[in-house]
Amino acid sequence: MGCLIYLTVTRPDITYVVHLVSQFMSAPRTTHFSAVLRILRYIKGTLFHGLHFSSESSLALHAFCDADWVGDPTDHRSITGYCFFLGTSLISWHSKMQTVASRSST
């Protein structure tokens, strides 16, 4: 599991699912093992989907952020995230589950 967590540094597309599966590593079941195998098959099929930096892209900095509302059905907490692009290259991102459950979105 540690190798998958390390891989999320350059593969933001697997970050969320690796987070979900890693919650069950203290007492994994067959379904969790199947999920890890599915992640590995996805990685094998998308080997060239890592971070790409082009010398031809602009140096314009773009930032995006978003949050869902009650995204985790287990404890009703929301997930907040952001990402920064330099030109067309992703240079930073983060996603975090909020510490408290929201009662309203307004």
Secondary structure, 3 states (H helix, E strand, C coil): CHHHHHHCCCCHHHHHHHHHHHCCCCCCCHHHHHHHHHHHHHHHHCCCCCCCCCCCCCCCEEEEEEECCCCCCCCCEEEEEEEEEECCEEEEEEEEEEEEECCCCC
